[in-house]
Every structure is written in C-alpha cells, then in structure tokens.
Amino acid sequence: MAAPKSNRKEDDKQDQLSPGNLSFEHNCASPYKEEFSKFLKTVPEKLLWEELATQQQRNLAKSLWEASNYGGKPKPGQFKDMEPKRDYLEWVLRMDHNRQWQEALKKRYAESTINS
C-alpha cells in the first residue's frame, strides 16, 4: 500500500529554528562541544588563567576547586591527592561556552519569529 502524497508545498522556512527544534530548559549544547574541550586541553595553563578566562571565571574556578579540596587548606600530605585547578577552569569555560551558545540560539529564534 502506497503512502498518501501530501498536497503541502515545500516551505522555504521549514528548516528555520523553532521551539520544537530546541529545548531551552534542557541541554542545548554547542555542536562544537568536543572541539572546544579539545582546544582547552591544548592551551597552556598560564594562557588559560591569564588571557582566556575572565576574572569572574577565574574566581568561580578557584572557589569550586577550594570547595572540592577541603576549603583550599589541605594538609601538606594531601597535595598529591588534590585535583588540578586547571580542570575546574576548563569546566567553567565549557559551561560558559555552552551558556553563550544557548543565548545565541535563543536570539536567533527570537529574530526568526519577528521576521516571520
């Protein structure tokens, strides 16, 4: 049995961003998430802390690191067990990258609905 043919015309706007395409409340991760993570791994740590991250991002990463590593005051014997601060900064940068991506998608959607 053949499927019925649609009388609907092809719509040029069919591929536009619409609420059905995205879930803003859930994870709208950047399609470049893996590439961005790989990029961060290649950047020297000094460059990450001094050039790439904002003061706010540095402060958040440091606070998270301190909270995860006994308030930032570990006993001398525990230094080898501490996670690197870099891991926290990379995480903060990835989360901020994702936030910026979500904002760009929302803006694009808002502009497309205004122009429709």
C-alpha positions in Angstrom: 0.0 0.0 0.0 1.5 3.3 -1.1 1.7 6.3 1.3 -0.6 9.1 0.5 1.0 12.1 -1.2 1.0 15.4 0.6 -0.5 18.4 -1.1 1.6 20.7 1.0 4.1 22.9 -0.8 7.7 22.9 0.2 8.1 25.7 2.6 11.4 27.7 2.5 11.1 28.5 6.2 10.7 24.8 7.0 14.3 24.5 8.3 14.2 27.6 10.5 14.8 27.3 14.2 11.5 26.7 16.0 10.5 25.8 19.6 10.2 22.2 18.5 13.8 22.1 17.4 15.1 23.1 20.8 14.5 22.6 24.5 15.9 25.7 26.2 15.2 24.3 29.6 17.3 21.3 28.9 20.8 20.9 27.5 21.2 22.8 24.2 24.9 22.0 24.0 27.0 23.5 21.4 27.7 21.3 18.4 31.3 22.3 18.9 31.4 21.0 22.5 34.0 18.3 21.8 36.2 20.6 19.7 36.1 23.3 22.4 37.1 20.7 25.1 40.0 19.5 22.9 41.0 23.1 22.3 41.1 23.9 26.0 43.3 20.8 26.6 45.9 22.2 24.1 46.1 25.7 25.6 48.9 26.3 28.1 47.7 26.7 31.6 49.2 30.2 32.0 47.3 31.4 28.9 44.1 29.9 30.2 44.3 31.7 33.5 45.7 35.0 32.4 44.3 35.6 28.9 41.3 33.3 28.1 39.4 33.4 31.4 37.7 36.4 32.8 38.2 37.4 36.4 34.8 36.1 37.2 35.6 32.7 35.6 38.9 32.5 37.4 37.2 33.3 40.7 34.5 30.7 40.2 37.0 28.0 39.2 39.2 28.8 42.2 36.2 28.7 44.5 35.0 25.4 43.1 38.5 24.0 43.4 38.8 25.2 47.0 35.4 23.7 47.9 36.3 20.4 46.4 39.8 20.3 48.0 38.9 20.9 51.7 38.3 24.6 51.6 41.7 25.3 49.9 43.6 24.4 53.1 44.7 20.8 52.6 47.3 19.3 54.9 50.7 19.1 53.3 50.5 15.3 52.8 47.3 15.7 50.8 48.7 17.9 48.0 49.3 14.8 45.8 45.6 13.8 46.0 44.3 17.2 45.0 42.7 17.7 41.6 44.4 20.3 39.4 42.9 23.8 39.4 43.1 23.7 35.6 40.3 21.0 35.5 38.0 23.4 37.3 38.8 26.3 35.0 38.3 24.2 31.9 34.9 23.1 33.3 33.9 26.7 34.0 35.0 27.7 30.4 33.0 24.9 28.9 29.9 25.8 30.9 30.2 29.4 29.9 30.7 28.4 26.2 27.5 26.4 26.5 25.7 29.3 28.1 26.8 31.6 25.3 25.7 29.0 22.7 22.2 28.8 24.3 21.9 32.6 24.3 22.8 32.8 20.6 20.2 30.1 19.8 17.5 32.0 21.7 18.5 35.2 20.0 18.4 33.5 16.6 15.0 32.1 17.4 13.6 35.4 18.6 14.8 37.2 15.4 13.4 34.5 13.2 9.9 34.8 14.8 10.0 38.6 14.5 10.9 38.4 10.8 8.3 35.7 10.0 
